[in-house]
Amino acid sequence: MKPRVYIETSIVSYLTARPSNDIRAVANQNTTLEWWENRRPDFELYISEFVIVESSQGHPDAAARRLAALSGIDELDVSVEARELARALIKEGSLPAKAEIDAYHIAVATINAMDYLLTWNCTHIANAVMRPKVEAVCRSHGYEPPIICTPQELMEG
């Protein structure tokens, strides 16, 4: 059985974006493309309605590229439990209120027992300071959180 990976919106954004002039963004784009081409077959991929909504926003051509890349990836249901956990992640202080969508990504991945949550969002999701707080809230509500990581961290295995 392949490990299960929740693909957060930043992954498909880096995957389909036009080449950047920022050296860090270029590195993330290249790493994402390498992971997508070489490692993706080793995992079962999942998204949620939040990934679809976020990917649909912005310039129509860019949105079309993002949605095309997501085509064929199974969409997880956003259950009542996921909504409750997302609210708890904010209410209990592991994420700020402005990170509501990020809380939903984490909650959906957690409730659906994903092995990994793959993201480039290092502000609120793959954040070394916030991660222990996020994990503690998930566990206090009876759930084991996924391993939150970037494509670079999930490259080898």
C-alpha positions as CSV (number, residue, x, y, z in Angstrom):
1,M,0.0,0.0,0.0
2,K,1.4,3.4,-1.0
3,P,1.6,6.2,1.5
4,R,-1.2,8.7,1.3
5,V,-0.3,12.4,0.6
6,Y,-2.6,15.4,0.8
7,I,-1.5,18.0,-1.8
8,E,-1.9,21.5,-0.5
9,T,-2.5,24.3,-3.0
10,S,1.0,25.8,-2.9
11,I,2.3,22.6,-4.4
12,V,0.2,22.8,-7.6
13,S,0.9,26.6,-7.7
14,Y,4.7,26.0,-7.8
15,L,4.2,23.1,-10.2
16,T,2.3,25.2,-12.8
17,A,3.7,28.7,-12.3
18,R,5.7,30.5,-14.9
19,P,9.4,30.6,-14.1
20,S,10.2,33.1,-11.4
21,N,13.0,35.6,-11.2
22,D,13.3,34.9,-7.4
23,I,16.0,32.4,-6.8
24,R,14.2,30.7,-3.9
25,A,10.9,30.5,-5.9
26,V,12.9,28.9,-8.8
27,A,14.4,26.4,-6.4
28,N,10.9,25.5,-5.1
29,Q,9.5,25.3,-8.6
30,N,12.3,22.9,-9.7
31,T,12.0,20.7,-6.6
32,T,8.3,20.5,-7.0
33,L,8.6,19.5,-10.6
34,E,11.2,16.9,-9.8
35,W,9.0,15.5,-7.0
36,W,6.0,15.5,-9.3
37,E,7.8,13.7,-12.1
38,N,9.9,11.3,-10.1
39,R,8.3,10.6,-6.7
40,R,4.6,11.2,-7.2
41,P,4.0,7.6,-8.5
42,D,5.2,6.3,-5.2
43,F,2.2,7.9,-3.4
44,E,-1.6,8.0,-3.4
45,L,-2.5,11.7,-3.9
46,Y,-5.5,13.5,-2.4
47,I,-6.9,17.0,-2.4
48,S,-9.9,18.8,-1.0
49,E,-12.5,21.3,-2.1
50,F,-10.3,24.0,-0.6
51,V,-7.5,23.1,-3.0
52,I,-9.9,23.3,-5.9
53,V,-11.3,26.7,-4.8
54,E,-7.9,28.2,-4.2
55,S,-6.5,26.8,-7.5
56,S,-9.5,28.3,-9.3
57,Q,-8.6,31.8,-8.3
58,G,-6.4,34.3,-10.0
59,H,-5.6,34.7,-13.7
60,P,-7.7,32.4,-15.8
61,D,-4.8,30.8,-17.7
62,A,-2.9,30.1,-14.4
63,A,-6.1,28.7,-12.8
64,A,-6.6,26.4,-15.8
65,R,-3.0,25.1,-15.6
66,R,-3.5,24.4,-11.8
67,L,-6.8,22.7,-12.3
68,A,-5.5,20.6,-15.2
69,A,-2.6,19.4,-13.0
70,L,-5.1,18.4,-10.3
71,S,-7.3,16.4,-12.7
72,G,-7.6,12.8,-11.7
73,I,-6.6,13.3,-8.0
74,D,-9.1,12.0,-5.6
75,E,-11.0,14.7,-3.6
76,L,-11.5,14.1,0.1
77,D,-14.8,15.0,1.8
78,V,-14.8,17.8,4.2
79,S,-16.6,16.2,7.1
80,V,-18.2,17.7,10.2
81,E,-15.2,16.4,12.1
82,A,-12.8,18.2,9.8
83,R,-14.7,21.4,10.2
84,E,-14.7,21.1,14.0
85,L,-10.9,20.3,14.1
86,A,-10.2,23.3,11.8
87,R,-12.1,25.6,14.2
88,A,-10.2,24.0,17.2
89,L,-6.8,24.6,15.5
90,I,-7.6,28.3,15.4
91,K,-9.5,28.6,18.7
92,E,-6.8,26.7,20.7
93,G,-4.1,29.0,19.3
94,S,-2.1,26.7,17.1
95,L,-2.9,28.9,14.0
96,P,-4.0,32.6,13.7
97,A,-7.5,33.4,12.6
98,K,-6.2,34.7,9.3
99,A,-5.0,31.1,8.5
100,E,-8.5,29.6,8.4
101,I,-8.0,27.9,5.0
102,D,-4.7,26.5,6.2
103,A,-6.4,25.1,9.3
104,Y,-8.9,23.4,6.9
105,H,-6.1,21.8,4.9
106,I,-4.5,20.4,8.1
107,A,-7.9,19.2,9.4
108,V,-9.0,17.5,6.2
109,A,-5.6,15.7,5.9
110,T,-5.7,14.7,9.6
111,I,-9.3,13.5,9.7
112,N,-8.7,11.4,6.5
113,A,-5.6,9.8,8.0
114,M,-3.1,11.1,5.4
115,D,0.5,10.0,6.0
116,Y,1.8,13.3,4.7
117,L,0.6,16.9,4.0
118,L,2.8,18.2,1.2
119,T,3.1,22.0,1.2
120,W,5.4,25.0,0.5
121,N,3.3,27.1,2.9
122,C,6.0,27.6,5.6
123,T,4.2,30.6,7.1
124,H,1.4,28.6,8.8
125,I,1.6,24.9,7.8
126,A,5.2,23.7,7.4
127,N,6.4,26.0,10.2
128,A,8.7,24.5,12.8
129,V,7.4,26.8,15.5
130,M,3.7,26.1,14.8
131,R,3.9,22.4,13.9
132,P,4.2,21.1,17.5
133,K,1.1,23.2,18.5
134,V,-0.8,21.9,15.5
135,E,0.1,18.4,16.3
136,A,-0.8,18.8,20.0
137,V,-4.3,20.1,19.1
138,C,-4.9,17.3,16.6
139,R,-3.9,14.7,19.2
140,S,-5.9,16.3,22.0
141,H,-8.9,15.8,19.8
142,G,-8.1,12.1,19.2
143,Y,-6.4,12.3,15.8
144,E,-2.9,11.5,14.6
145,P,-1.7,14.4,12.4
146,P,0.1,13.7,9.1
147,I,3.7,14.5,8.7
148,I,3.8,18.0,7.4
149,C,6.6,18.5,4.9
150,T,7.8,20.1,1.7
151,P,8.6,18.2,-1.5
152,Q,12.3,18.6,-0.7
153,E,11.7,16.6,2.5
154,L,9.7,13.9,0.7
155,M,12.1,13.5,-2.2
156,E,14.1,10.6,-0.8
157,G,12.7,7.3,0.5
